[in-house]
Amino acid sequence: MANINIKLVKSLNGRLEKQVATAHSLGLRKIGDITVQPDNDQTRGKIAKIGYLLQVTEVK
């Protein structure tokens, strides 16, 4: 299974509580944090909710 690099590029300040919780569930707390997650439906759903805050790249 492939993995995805996810980087938080915009601040969580002033965001809805659910959006902040989604970012935290991905392991992202501050701008510049990077995490590697499995490429599955659950992760893709989280990215879809807060995609405008993230930079997503695939790991080969």
PyMOL commands that place a pseudoatom at each C-alpha (Angstrom):
pseudoatom trace, name=CA, resn=MET, resi=1, chain=A, elem=C, hetatm=0, pos=[0.000, 0.000, 0.000]
pseudoatom trace, name=CA, resn=ALA, resi=2, chain=A, elem=C, hetatm=0, pos=[1.244, 3.487, -0.850]
pseudoatom trace, name=CA, resn=ASN, resi=3, chain=A, elem=C, hetatm=0, pos=[1.819, 6.265, 1.648]
pseudoatom trace, name=CA, resn=ILE, resi=4, chain=A, elem=C, hetatm=0, pos=[1.056, 9.980, 1.551]
pseudoatom trace, name=CA, resn=ASN, resi=5, chain=A, elem=C, hetatm=0, pos=[3.165, 12.873, 2.872]
pseudoatom trace, name=CA, resn=ILE, resi=6, chain=A, elem=C, hetatm=0, pos=[0.907, 15.492, 4.445]
pseudoatom trace, name=CA, resn=LYS, resi=7, chain=A, elem=C, hetatm=0, pos=[2.214, 18.939, 5.413]
pseudoatom trace, name=CA, resn=LEU, resi=8, chain=A, elem=C, hetatm=0, pos=[0.272, 21.631, 7.279]
pseudoatom trace, name=CA, resn=VAL, resi=9, chain=A, elem=C, hetatm=0, pos=[0.807, 24.884, 5.349]
pseudoatom trace, name=CA, resn=LYS, resi=10, chain=A, elem=C, hetatm=0, pos=[-1.879, 27.143, 6.849]
pseudoatom trace, name=CA, resn=SER, resi=11, chain=A, elem=C, hetatm=0, pos=[-2.639, 27.997, 10.462]
pseudoatom trace, name=CA, resn=LEU, resi=12, chain=A, elem=C, hetatm=0, pos=[-5.304, 26.277, 12.549]
pseudoatom trace, name=CA, resn=ASN, resi=13, chain=A, elem=C, hetatm=0, pos=[-6.080, 29.539, 14.390]
pseudoatom trace, name=CA, resn=GLY, resi=14, chain=A, elem=C, hetatm=0, pos=[-9.702, 30.570, 13.975]
pseudoatom trace, name=CA, resn=ARG, resi=15, chain=A, elem=C, hetatm=0, pos=[-10.740, 27.276, 12.355]
pseudoatom trace, name=CA, resn=LEU, resi=16, chain=A, elem=C, hetatm=0, pos=[-13.761, 25.282, 13.409]
pseudoatom trace, name=CA, resn=GLU, resi=17, chain=A, elem=C, hetatm=0, pos=[-13.239, 22.828, 16.247]
pseudoatom trace, name=CA, resn=LYS, resi=18, chain=A, elem=C, hetatm=0, pos=[-13.914, 19.854, 13.961]
pseudoatom trace, name=CA, resn=GLN, resi=19, chain=A, elem=C, hetatm=0, pos=[-11.279, 21.026, 11.479]
pseudoatom trace, name=CA, resn=VAL, resi=20, chain=A, elem=C, hetatm=0, pos=[-8.671, 21.400, 14.231]
pseudoatom trace, name=CA, resn=ALA, resi=21, chain=A, elem=C, hetatm=0, pos=[-9.570, 17.933, 15.536]
pseudoatom trace, name=CA, resn=THR, resi=22, chain=A, elem=C, hetatm=0, pos=[-9.152, 16.481, 12.045]
pseudoatom trace, name=CA, resn=ALA, resi=23, chain=A, elem=C, hetatm=0, pos=[-5.704, 18.042, 11.718]
pseudoatom trace, name=CA, resn=HIS, resi=24, chain=A, elem=C, hetatm=0, pos=[-4.718, 16.702, 15.137]
pseudoatom trace, name=CA, resn=SER, resi=25, chain=A, elem=C, hetatm=0, pos=[-5.941, 13.223, 14.192]
pseudoatom trace, name=CA, resn=LEU, resi=26, chain=A, elem=C, hetatm=0, pos=[-3.516, 13.354, 11.261]
pseudoatom trace, name=CA, resn=GLY, resi=27, chain=A, elem=C, hetatm=0, pos=[-0.711, 14.303, 13.660]
pseudoatom trace, name=CA, resn=LEU, resi=28, chain=A, elem=C, hetatm=0, pos=[-0.502, 17.945, 12.542]
pseudoatom trace, name=CA, resn=ARG, resi=29, chain=A, elem=C, hetatm=0, pos=[-0.268, 20.583, 15.267]
pseudoatom trace, name=CA, resn=LYS, resi=30, chain=A, elem=C, hetatm=0, pos=[1.637, 23.590, 13.863]
pseudoatom trace, name=CA, resn=ILE, resi=31, chain=A, elem=C, hetatm=0, pos=[2.521, 25.044, 10.491]
pseudoatom trace, name=CA, resn=GLY, resi=32, chain=A, elem=C, hetatm=0, pos=[5.293, 23.035, 8.852]
pseudoatom trace, name=CA, resn=ASP, resi=33, chain=A, elem=C, hetatm=0, pos=[4.456, 19.745, 10.571]
pseudoatom trace, name=CA, resn=ILE, resi=34, chain=A, elem=C, hetatm=0, pos=[4.793, 16.770, 8.224]
pseudoatom trace, name=CA, resn=THR, resi=35, chain=A, elem=C, hetatm=0, pos=[3.325, 13.304, 8.676]
pseudoatom trace, name=CA, resn=VAL, resi=36, chain=A, elem=C, hetatm=0, pos=[3.286, 10.129, 6.593]
pseudoatom trace, name=CA, resn=GLN, resi=37, chain=A, elem=C, hetatm=0, pos=[-0.083, 8.379, 6.475]
pseudoatom trace, name=CA, resn=PRO, resi=38, chain=A, elem=C, hetatm=0, pos=[-1.347, 5.302, 4.587]
pseudoatom trace, name=CA, resn=ASP, resi=39, chain=A, elem=C, hetatm=0, pos=[-3.230, 6.025, 1.374]
pseudoatom trace, name=CA, resn=ASN, resi=40, chain=A, elem=C, hetatm=0, pos=[-6.675, 4.708, 2.283]
pseudoatom trace, name=CA, resn=ASP, resi=41, chain=A, elem=C, hetatm=0, pos=[-10.262, 5.943, 2.295]
pseudoatom trace, name=CA, resn=GLN, resi=42, chain=A, elem=C, hetatm=0, pos=[-10.114, 7.152, 5.899]
pseudoatom trace, name=CA, resn=THR, resi=43, chain=A, elem=C, hetatm=0, pos=[-7.057, 9.331, 5.275]
pseudoatom trace, name=CA, resn=ARG, resi=44, chain=A, elem=C, hetatm=0, pos=[-8.465, 10.631, 1.977]
pseudoatom trace, name=CA, resn=GLY, resi=45, chain=A, elem=C, hetatm=0, pos=[-11.663, 11.646, 3.775]
pseudoatom trace, name=CA, resn=LYS, resi=46, chain=A, elem=C, hetatm=0, pos=[-9.721, 13.640, 6.349]
pseudoatom trace, name=CA, resn=ILE, resi=47, chain=A, elem=C, hetatm=0, pos=[-7.734, 15.334, 3.583]
pseudoatom trace, name=CA, resn=ALA, resi=48, chain=A, elem=C, hetatm=0, pos=[-10.979, 16.211, 1.800]
pseudoatom trace, name=CA, resn=LYS, resi=49, chain=A, elem=C, hetatm=0, pos=[-12.285, 17.990, 4.924]
pseudoatom trace, name=CA, resn=ILE, resi=50, chain=A, elem=C, hetatm=0, pos=[-9.247, 20.236, 5.448]
pseudoatom trace, name=CA, resn=GLY, resi=51, chain=A, elem=C, hetatm=0, pos=[-7.453, 19.991, 2.116]
pseudoatom trace, name=CA, resn=TYR, resi=52, chain=A, elem=C, hetatm=0, pos=[-7.164, 23.774, 1.770]
pseudoatom trace, name=CA, resn=LEU, resi=53, chain=A, elem=C, hetatm=0, pos=[-4.858, 23.784, 4.827]
pseudoatom trace, name=CA, resn=LEU, resi=54, chain=A, elem=C, hetatm=0, pos=[-2.603, 20.999, 3.543]
pseudoatom trace, name=CA, resn=GLN, resi=55, chain=A, elem=C, hetatm=0, pos=[0.006, 20.143, 0.963]
pseudoatom trace, name=CA, resn=VAL, resi=56, chain=A, elem=C, hetatm=0, pos=[-0.270, 16.492, -0.048]
pseudoatom trace, name=CA, resn=THR, resi=57, chain=A, elem=C, hetatm=0, pos=[2.319, 14.448, -1.978]
pseudoatom trace, name=CA, resn=GLU, resi=58, chain=A, elem=C, hetatm=0, pos=[2.543, 10.737, -2.657]
pseudoatom trace, name=CA, resn=VAL, resi=59, chain=A, elem=C, hetatm=0, pos=[5.496, 8.710, -1.424]
pseudoatom trace, name=CA, resn=LYS, resi=60, chain=A, elem=C, hetatm=0, pos=[6.784, 6.077, -3.831]
for i in range(1, 60): cmd.bond("trace and resi %d" % i, "trace and resi %d" % (i + 1))
show_as sticks, trace
zoom trace
